[in-house]
Amino acid sequence: MTKEKRAAHRLLCSDLVSVKWGLKQSVAVLEDISTWGAGFQLPDPIAAGTPVEMIATTSRWCGIVRHCSFHYDAYCVGVQFDPATPWLPSQYQPAHELDTRLLHTAICCI
């Protein structure tokens, strides 16, 4: 079992966001988000270390790609947000989200 390395809890989610890097731009499916980072799928690879900008309906974040790998039919990309642009739930909520801490509590209480 691997130890969790993230500094903040993440929400599982699903929403469409725009991702820009260099001269490229693509629509991506946001899959998880936390204060300091996000994971998404998109059709094109982005090299680790590449600066990116992620734009949603009401917010924008800048960050650095930490990993990118191909799974099934898309590239899974993990981004660490710049400290100047953390995710704030009060500014943006994904269209669909699941806080797994609440799920764990609900299962334990059944």
C-alpha positions in Angstrom: 0.0 0.0 0.0 1.4 3.4 -1.0 1.3 6.3 1.4 -0.8 9.3 0.4 1.5 12.2 -0.5 -1.1 15.0 -1.0 -1.1 17.8 1.5 -4.9 18.4 1.2 -8.0 16.3 0.9 -9.3 16.0 -2.7 -12.8 15.8 -4.0 -13.7 13.3 -6.7 -15.6 15.3 -9.4 -16.6 15.6 -13.0 -16.7 18.8 -15.0 -15.5 20.2 -18.2 -12.6 22.7 -18.0 -10.3 24.3 -20.5 -6.5 23.6 -20.2 -3.9 25.8 -21.9 -0.2 25.1 -22.2 2.3 26.7 -24.5 0.3 27.5 -27.7 -2.1 24.6 -27.2 -5.5 24.5 -25.6 -7.9 21.6 -25.1 -11.1 20.7 -23.3 -10.4 18.3 -20.4 -12.6 16.3 -18.0 -11.8 17.4 -14.4 -11.7 14.2 -12.2 -10.5 15.4 -8.9 -9.6 18.7 -7.2 -8.0 19.8 -3.9 -6.7 23.1 -2.6 -3.3 22.6 -4.2 -3.9 20.5 -7.3 -6.2 18.7 -9.7 -6.4 15.6 -11.9 -8.0 15.6 -15.4 -8.2 13.6 -18.6 -7.6 15.1 -22.0 -6.8 13.8 -25.5 -3.3 15.2 -25.7 -0.2 14.5 -23.6 1.5 17.2 -21.6 5.0 16.7 -20.4 5.8 16.8 -16.6 7.2 20.2 -15.7 5.0 22.0 -18.2 3.3 25.2 -16.9 -0.5 25.0 -17.5 -3.5 27.2 -17.0 -6.8 25.5 -16.1 -10.0 27.5 -16.6 -13.5 26.7 -15.3 -16.7 28.7 -15.5 -15.9 30.9 -12.5 -12.2 30.4 -11.8 -8.8 30.0 -13.2 -5.7 28.2 -11.8 -2.1 28.1 -12.8 0.2 25.2 -12.1 2.8 22.7 -13.2 2.2 19.2 -14.6 3.5 16.6 -12.2 2.6 13.5 -14.1 0.9 12.5 -17.4 0.2 8.9 -18.5 -2.0 7.2 -21.0 -4.9 5.2 -19.7 -7.5 3.5 -21.9 -8.4 6.3 -24.3 -7.1 9.5 -22.7 -4.1 11.1 -21.0 -4.5 11.4 -17.2 -2.7 14.5 -16.0 -1.9 15.6 -12.5 -1.3 19.3 -11.8 0.1 21.1 -8.8 -1.4 24.5 -8.4 0.7 27.6 -7.9 0.4 28.9 -4.3 -1.0 32.1 -5.7 -4.0 30.3 -7.3 -5.3 27.6 -4.9 -8.7 26.1 -5.4 -11.3 27.7 -3.2 -14.6 25.9 -2.9 -16.3 29.3 -2.3 -15.3 30.4 -5.8 -15.8 27.2 -7.8 -17.8 24.0 -7.3 -17.5 21.3 -10.0 -20.7 20.3 -11.7 -20.6 16.8 -10.0 -18.6 16.1 -6.9 -18.1 13.5 -4.2 -16.3 14.0 -0.9 -15.1 10.5 -0.1 -14.9 11.4 3.6 -18.7 11.8 3.7 -19.1 8.5 1.9 -16.9 6.8 4.5 -18.9 8.3 7.3 -22.2 7.3 5.7 -21.0 3.6 5.3 -19.8 3.5 8.8 -23.1 4.7 10.2 -25.3 2.1 8.4 
